[in-house]
Amino acid sequence: MEPARRAPYDGAMLDAVRREIPALLRIALPLALAQLAFNAMGLVDTLMVGRLGPADLAGIALGAMTFFFVTIVASATLFAVAPLVAQATGAARPGDAAEAARHGVVLGMALMPLVMVLLWFTGPLLGVLGQDPDTTARATGYLRAVVWGVPGFMLFVPLRSFLEGRGETRPVMVIAFAAVGVNVLANNALMFGRWGFPALGLVGTGYATSIVYTLMALLLAAFVGWHEPGHRVLRWAPVRRERIAEVARLGWPIAVTVGFETGLFAVTAFLMGLVGQTELAGHQIAIQSASFTFMIPLAVGVATSARVGHAVGRGDPLGVRSAGAVGIGLAVGFMCFTAFLFWTAPLVVIGFYLDLNDPANRGVIVFATTFLRIAALFQLVDGLQVAAIGALRGLKDTRVPMLITLVAYWLVGLGAGVWLAFGAGLEGAGLWYGLVAGLAVAALWLTRRFVKLVRRVR
């Protein structure tokens, strides 16, 4: 009797999953391409600065890492706009969706001065933390140029989250690809002094990035203003404290979670440097490769958040379940492919970074091969955890996931990595096994929480 009683629900779930796949992919595919384009901007900067010499390359490595950490953690608070917009969209309340986005913009502008001050004064602080004085000076020059892009960045994030929450991701993709082209032109003009502009070197890269972020924000603002003329996303209206508080209350745990994750990888890189420079070079190849492939499940996670939020808003528990299941399945499925590539053909991946026939690269190749094969395991759990956390954000559940990531990343992941590397003698491989352990605990715990919460959706 039990199987017969469950059969109608199973059939409905299967139909819902079939309908959900194309709907989620329509959101995720443009986002994935946009994420790859944003990733390419950093790659372009690195390649072009490399022509200035190793000193400037070290300067942008330190400066860009600092800029990324400060801005991504601060702006992650504004990621809360997407689930708020998604649930309002699902409930057919476009005015509430626009209001959530408008208050996200207000909060972003309020956070902007703090971010700019932090970036302006962080550069000199790097020298106090033991960084090379010449590298610190170059990083400071870069940071004090790129800081002028912060207003655009902090406007772009809530507007992007508004469109993601509505499921409209193609404009972000188009703007991202346009930004790559503008970035190349601006770098050429301001780094190398072409077309009558002054040759500013590494500082020119910072100004070029500021121009790109400002242009991206203006283009997205123009689209939102044109596409949503009946709503007050970018129009003057009284600010409601309770709506600001709602965005901040939902968003600050997201910011802390992002800080936990980015901090874990930064500390792991620092510890890898203690193991050895050859190991650190191999680690950089493996982590850069894993970061590149991560852009796809990251986009799927954002799309999953939107689709879960839409289903919650319209009061569709079956839709919530199917959106979560499809998002998690697609993310893990893609990572199975990349895991297979890393495990079976690590030298193909390494060949994009190094000359495999150069004897001077032999040590780096050995370590990169080891780390990429461990990264095959890393891929699977990383895809699962980012999709699960996206599904939970669609339910507006952010505080418990924050605590889960604290335990999983820092207690399990870092703790296991340090013990395996320096206690058990596995060195660099031990740090990577720690990352796998931390992400695995996070992935399983977050998925379990989604399954638990989704049973309560009515």
JOWO-V434816 format. One record per backbone hydrogen bond with DSSP energy under -0.5 kcal/mol. NH is the residue of the N-H (numbers start at 1). CO is the residue of the C=O. E is the energy in kcal/mol with one decimal. If there is no record, write none. Layout:
nh=NH co=CO e=E
nh=NH co=CO e=E
This chain:
nh=5 co=1 e=-2.2
nh=6 co=2 e=-1.7
nh=7 co=3 e=-1.2
nh=8 co=4 e=-0.6
nh=10 co=6 e=-2.5
nh=11 co=7 e=-2.5
nh=12 co=8 e=-2.3
nh=13 co=9 e=-2.7
nh=14 co=10 e=-2.2
nh=15 co=11 e=-2.1
nh=16 co=12 e=-2.4
nh=17 co=13 e=-2.4
nh=18 co=14 e=-2.1
nh=19 co=15 e=-2.0
nh=20 co=16 e=-2.0
nh=21 co=17 e=-1.9
nh=22 co=18 e=-0.7
nh=23 co=19 e=-1.1
nh=24 co=20 e=-3.0
nh=25 co=21 e=-2.4
nh=26 co=22 e=-1.9
nh=27 co=23 e=-0.8
nh=27 co=24 e=-0.6
nh=28 co=24 e=-2.7
nh=29 co=25 e=-2.6
nh=31 co=27 e=-1.1
nh=32 co=28 e=-2.8
nh=33 co=29 e=-2.2
nh=34 co=30 e=-2.3
nh=35 co=31 e=-2.9
nh=36 co=32 e=-2.2
nh=37 co=33 e=-1.9
nh=38 co=34 e=-2.6
nh=39 co=35 e=-2.3
nh=40 co=36 e=-1.9
nh=41 co=37 e=-1.3
nh=42 co=38 e=-1.1
nh=43 co=39 e=-1.6
nh=44 co=40 e=-2.9
nh=45 co=41 e=-2.3
nh=46 co=42 e=-2.2
nh=47 co=43 e=-2.6
nh=48 co=44 e=-2.6
nh=49 co=45 e=-2.6
nh=50 co=46 e=-1.7
nh=51 co=47 e=-0.5
nh=51 co=48 e=-1.0
nh=52 co=49 e=-2.1
nh=53 co=49 e=-0.7
nh=53 co=50 e=-0.6
nh=57 co=53 e=-1.8
nh=58 co=54 e=-2.3
nh=59 co=55 e=-1.8
nh=60 co=56 e=-2.5
nh=61 co=57 e=-1.8
nh=62 co=58 e=-2.0
nh=63 co=59 e=-2.8
nh=64 co=60 e=-3.0
nh=65 co=61 e=-1.4
nh=66 co=62 e=-1.8
nh=67 co=63 e=-2.7
nh=68 co=64 e=-2.8
nh=69 co=65 e=-2.4
nh=70 co=66 e=-2.3
nh=71 co=67 e=-2.4
nh=72 co=68 e=-2.6
nh=73 co=69 e=-1.8
nh=74 co=70 e=-2.0
nh=75 co=71 e=-2.8
nh=76 co=72 e=-1.2
nh=77 co=74 e=-1.0
nh=78 co=75 e=-1.6
nh=79 co=76 e=-1.3
nh=80 co=77 e=-1.1
nh=81 co=78 e=-1.8
nh=82 co=79 e=-1.1
nh=83 co=79 e=-0.6
nh=84 co=80 e=-1.6
nh=85 co=81 e=-2.8
nh=86 co=82 e=-2.8
nh=87 co=83 e=-2.4
nh=88 co=84 e=-1.8
nh=89 co=85 e=-2.7
nh=90 co=86 e=-2.6
nh=91 co=87 e=-1.6
nh=92 co=89 e=-1.6
nh=93 co=88 e=-3.0
nh=96 co=93 e=-0.6
nh=97 co=93 e=-1.8
nh=98 co=94 e=-2.4
nh=99 co=95 e=-2.1
nh=100 co=96 e=-2.4
nh=101 co=97 e=-1.9
nh=102 co=98 e=-2.6
nh=103 co=99 e=-2.3
nh=104 co=100 e=-1.6
nh=105 co=101 e=-2.1
nh=106 co=102 e=-2.1
nh=107 co=103 e=-2.3
nh=108 co=104 e=-2.4
nh=109 co=105 e=-2.4
nh=110 co=106 e=-1.8
nh=111 co=107 e=-2.1
nh=112 co=108 e=-1.4
nh=113 co=109 e=-0.6
nh=115 co=111 e=-2.0
nh=116 co=112 e=-2.4
nh=117 co=113 e=-2.5
nh=118 co=114 e=-2.4
nh=119 co=115 e=-2.3
nh=120 co=116 e=-2.2
nh=121 co=117 e=-2.0
nh=122 co=118 e=-1.4
nh=123 co=119 e=-0.9
nh=125 co=121 e=-0.9
nh=126 co=122 e=-1.3
nh=126 co=123 e=-1.2
nh=127 co=123 e=-0.6
nh=127 co=124 e=-0.9
nh=128 co=124 e=-0.8
nh=129 co=125 e=-1.3
nh=130 co=127 e=-1.6
nh=131 co=126 e=-1.8
nh=136 co=132 e=-2.8
nh=137 co=133 e=-2.4
nh=138 co=134 e=-2.1
nh=139 co=135 e=-2.6
nh=140 co=136 e=-2.5
nh=141 co=137 e=-2.0
nh=142 co=138 e=-2.1
nh=143 co=139 e=-2.7
nh=144 co=140 e=-2.4
nh=145 co=141 e=-0.6
nh=145 co=142 e=-1.0
nh=146 co=142 e=-2.8
nh=147 co=143 e=-1.5
nh=148 co=145 e=-1.0
nh=149 co=146 e=-2.1
nh=150 co=147 e=-1.6
nh=153 co=149 e=-2.3
nh=154 co=150 e=-3.0
nh=155 co=151 e=-1.1
nh=156 co=152 e=-2.7
nh=157 co=153 e=-2.0
nh=158 co=154 e=-0.5
nh=159 co=155 e=-1.4
nh=160 co=156 e=-2.9
nh=161 co=157 e=-2.5
nh=162 co=158 e=-2.0
nh=163 co=159 e=-1.9
nh=164 co=160 e=-2.6
nh=165 co=161 e=-2.6
nh=166 co=162 e=-1.4
nh=167 co=163 e=-0.8
nh=167 co=164 e=-0.8
nh=168 co=163 e=-2.7
nh=169 co=167 e=-0.8
nh=173 co=169 e=-1.6
nh=174 co=170 e=-2.5
nh=175 co=171 e=-2.4
nh=176 co=172 e=-2.2
nh=177 co=173 e=-2.1
nh=178 co=174 e=-2.1
nh=179 co=175 e=-2.2
nh=180 co=176 e=-1.4
nh=181 co=177 e=-1.4
nh=182 co=178 e=-2.2
nh=183 co=179 e=-2.5
nh=184 co=180 e=-1.8
nh=185 co=181 e=-2.0
nh=186 co=182 e=-3.0
nh=187 co=183 e=-2.3
nh=188 co=184 e=-2.3
nh=189 co=185 e=-2.3
nh=190 co=186 e=-2.8
nh=191 co=187 e=-2.8
nh=192 co=187 e=-0.8
nh=192 co=188 e=-0.9
nh=193 co=189 e=-0.6
nh=193 co=198 e=-0.6
nh=194 co=188 e=-1.2
nh=196 co=193 e=-0.5
nh=197 co=194 e=-1.6
nh=200 co=190 e=-3.0
nh=200 co=198 e=-1.0
nh=201 co=191 e=-1.6
nh=203 co=200 e=-1.1
nh=204 co=201 e=-0.5
nh=205 co=201 e=-1.1
nh=206 co=202 e=-1.4
nh=207 co=203 e=-2.1
nh=208 co=204 e=-2.5
nh=209 co=205 e=-2.3
nh=210 co=206 e=-2.0
nh=211 co=207 e=-2.3
nh=212 co=208 e=-2.2
nh=213 co=209 e=-2.5
nh=214 co=210 e=-2.2
nh=215 co=211 e=-2.5
nh=216 co=212 e=-2.7
nh=217 co=213 e=-2.2
nh=218 co=214 e=-2.3
nh=219 co=215 e=-2.7
nh=220 co=216 e=-2.4
nh=221 co=217 e=-2.7
nh=222 co=218 e=-2.4
nh=223 co=219 e=-2.1
nh=224 co=220 e=-2.7
nh=225 co=221 e=-2.7
nh=226 co=222 e=-2.1
nh=227 co=223 e=-3.4
nh=228 co=224 e=-2.3
nh=229 co=226 e=-0.6
nh=231 co=228 e=-1.5
nh=241 co=239 e=-0.6
nh=243 co=240 e=-0.8
nh=244 co=240 e=-2.0
nh=245 co=241 e=-2.8
nh=246 co=242 e=-1.7
nh=247 co=243 e=-2.2
nh=248 co=244 e=-2.7
nh=249 co=245 e=-3.0
nh=250 co=246 e=-2.0
nh=251 co=247 e=-2.3
nh=252 co=248 e=-2.7
nh=255 co=251 e=-2.2
nh=256 co=252 e=-2.3
nh=257 co=253 e=-2.4
nh=258 co=254 e=-2.6
nh=259 co=255 e=-2.2
nh=260 co=256 e=-2.4
nh=261 co=257 e=-2.1
nh=262 co=258 e=-2.9
nh=263 co=259 e=-2.3
nh=264 co=260 e=-1.9
nh=265 co=261 e=-1.8
nh=266 co=262 e=-2.0
nh=267 co=263 e=-2.6
nh=268 co=264 e=-2.2
nh=269 co=265 e=-2.0
nh=270 co=266 e=-2.0
nh=271 co=267 e=-2.7
nh=272 co=268 e=-2.3
nh=273 co=269 e=-1.7
nh=274 co=270 e=-1.0
nh=275 co=271 e=-1.3
nh=276 co=272 e=-1.9
nh=280 co=276 e=-2.0
nh=281 co=277 e=-2.2
nh=282 co=278 e=-2.1
nh=283 co=279 e=-2.6
nh=284 co=280 e=-2.4
nh=285 co=281 e=-1.6
nh=286 co=282 e=-2.0
nh=287 co=283 e=-3.2
nh=288 co=284 e=-2.1
nh=289 co=285 e=-1.9
nh=290 co=286 e=-2.4
nh=291 co=287 e=-2.4
nh=292 co=288 e=-1.9
nh=293 co=289 e=-2.1
nh=294 co=290 e=-1.7
nh=295 co=291 e=-0.6
nh=295 co=292 e=-1.1
nh=296 co=293 e=-1.3
nh=297 co=293 e=-0.7
nh=298 co=294 e=-2.2
nh=299 co=295 e=-1.8
nh=300 co=296 e=-2.2
nh=301 co=297 e=-2.6
nh=302 co=298 e=-2.0
nh=303 co=299 e=-2.4
nh=304 co=300 e=-2.6
nh=305 co=301 e=-2.1
nh=306 co=302 e=-1.9
nh=307 co=303 e=-2.6
nh=308 co=304 e=-2.8
nh=309 co=305 e=-2.3
nh=310 co=306 e=-2.5
nh=311 co=307 e=-2.0
nh=312 co=308 e=-2.5
nh=313 co=309 e=-2.5
nh=314 co=310 e=-1.8
nh=315 co=312 e=-1.4
nh=316 co=311 e=-2.8
nh=317 co=315 e=-0.6
nh=320 co=316 e=-1.9
nh=321 co=317 e=-2.1
nh=322 co=318 e=-2.6
nh=323 co=319 e=-2.5
nh=324 co=320 e=-2.2
nh=325 co=321 e=-2.6
nh=326 co=322 e=-2.7
nh=327 co=323 e=-2.4
nh=328 co=324 e=-2.4
nh=329 co=325 e=-2.4
nh=330 co=326 e=-2.9
nh=331 co=327 e=-2.2
nh=332 co=328 e=-2.3
nh=333 co=329 e=-2.4
nh=334 co=330 e=-2.4
nh=335 co=331 e=-2.0
nh=336 co=332 e=-1.7
nh=337 co=333 e=-1.2
nh=338 co=334 e=-1.8
nh=339 co=335 e=-2.5
nh=340 co=336 e=-2.1
nh=341 co=337 e=-1.8
nh=342 co=338 e=-2.7
nh=343 co=339 e=-2.2
nh=344 co=340 e=-2.5
nh=345 co=341 e=-2.5
nh=348 co=345 e=-0.6
nh=349 co=345 e=-1.2
nh=350 co=346 e=-2.6
nh=351 co=347 e=-2.0
nh=352 co=349 e=-1.5
nh=353 co=350 e=-1.9
nh=354 co=350 e=-2.3
nh=356 co=354 e=-0.8
nh=358 co=355 e=-1.4
nh=359 co=357 e=-0.7
nh=361 co=358 e=-2.0
nh=362 co=359 e=-1.5
nh=365 co=361 e=-2.5
nh=366 co=362 e=-2.1
nh=367 co=363 e=-2.0
nh=368 co=364 e=-2.9
nh=369 co=365 e=-2.3
nh=370 co=366 e=-1.9
nh=371 co=367 e=-2.7
nh=372 co=368 e=-2.5
nh=373 co=369 e=-1.8
nh=374 co=370 e=-1.7
nh=375 co=371 e=-2.4
nh=376 co=372 e=-0.8
nh=377 co=373 e=-0.6
nh=377 co=374 e=-0.9
nh=378 co=374 e=-1.8
nh=379 co=375 e=-2.6
nh=380 co=376 e=-1.0
nh=381 co=377 e=-1.5
nh=382 co=378 e=-2.2
nh=383 co=379 e=-2.3
nh=384 co=380 e=-1.6
nh=385 co=381 e=-2.4
nh=386 co=382 e=-2.0
nh=387 co=383 e=-1.6
nh=388 co=384 e=-2.2
nh=389 co=385 e=-2.4
nh=390 co=386 e=-1.4
nh=391 co=387 e=-2.2
nh=392 co=388 e=-2.2
nh=393 co=389 e=-1.9
nh=394 co=390 e=-1.6
nh=395 co=391 e=-0.8
nh=395 co=392 e=-0.7
nh=396 co=393 e=-1.8
nh=397 co=392 e=-2.5
nh=398 co=396 e=-0.7
nh=402 co=398 e=-1.4
nh=403 co=399 e=-1.7
nh=404 co=400 e=-2.6
nh=405 co=401 e=-2.5
nh=406 co=402 e=-1.8
nh=407 co=403 e=-2.1
nh=408 co=404 e=-3.0
nh=409 co=405 e=-2.8
nh=410 co=405 e=-0.6
nh=410 co=406 e=-1.5
nh=411 co=406 e=-1.1
nh=411 co=407 e=-0.7
nh=412 co=407 e=-2.4
nh=413 co=408 e=-2.7
nh=414 co=409 e=-2.1
nh=415 co=410 e=-0.7
nh=416 co=412 e=-2.7
nh=417 co=413 e=-2.2
nh=418 co=414 e=-2.7
nh=419 co=415 e=-2.1
nh=420 co=416 e=-2.9
nh=421 co=417 e=-2.5
nh=422 co=418 e=-2.7
nh=423 co=418 e=-0.7
nh=423 co=419 e=-1.7
nh=424 co=419 e=-2.7
nh=426 co=420 e=-2.8
nh=427 co=421 e=-1.8
nh=429 co=426 e=-1.2
nh=430 co=426 e=-0.5
nh=430 co=427 e=-0.5
nh=431 co=427 e=-1.5
nh=432 co=428 e=-1.7
nh=433 co=429 e=-2.5
nh=434 co=430 e=-1.9
nh=435 co=431 e=-1.7
nh=436 co=432 e=-2.2
nh=437 co=433 e=-2.4
nh=438 co=434 e=-2.7
nh=439 co=435 e=-2.5
nh=440 co=436 e=-2.4
nh=441 co=437 e=-2.3
nh=442 co=438 e=-2.2
nh=443 co=439 e=-2.9
nh=444 co=440 e=-2.5
nh=445 co=441 e=-2.4
nh=446 co=442 e=-2.9
nh=447 co=443 e=-2.1
nh=448 co=444 e=-2.2
nh=449 co=445 e=-2.1
nh=450 co=446 e=-2.2
nh=451 co=447 e=-2.4
nh=452 co=448 e=-2.3
nh=453 co=449 e=-2.9
nh=454 co=450 e=-2.7
nh=455 co=451 e=-0.9
nh=456 co=453 e=-1.5
nh=457 co=453 e=-0.5
nh=457 co=454 e=-0.7
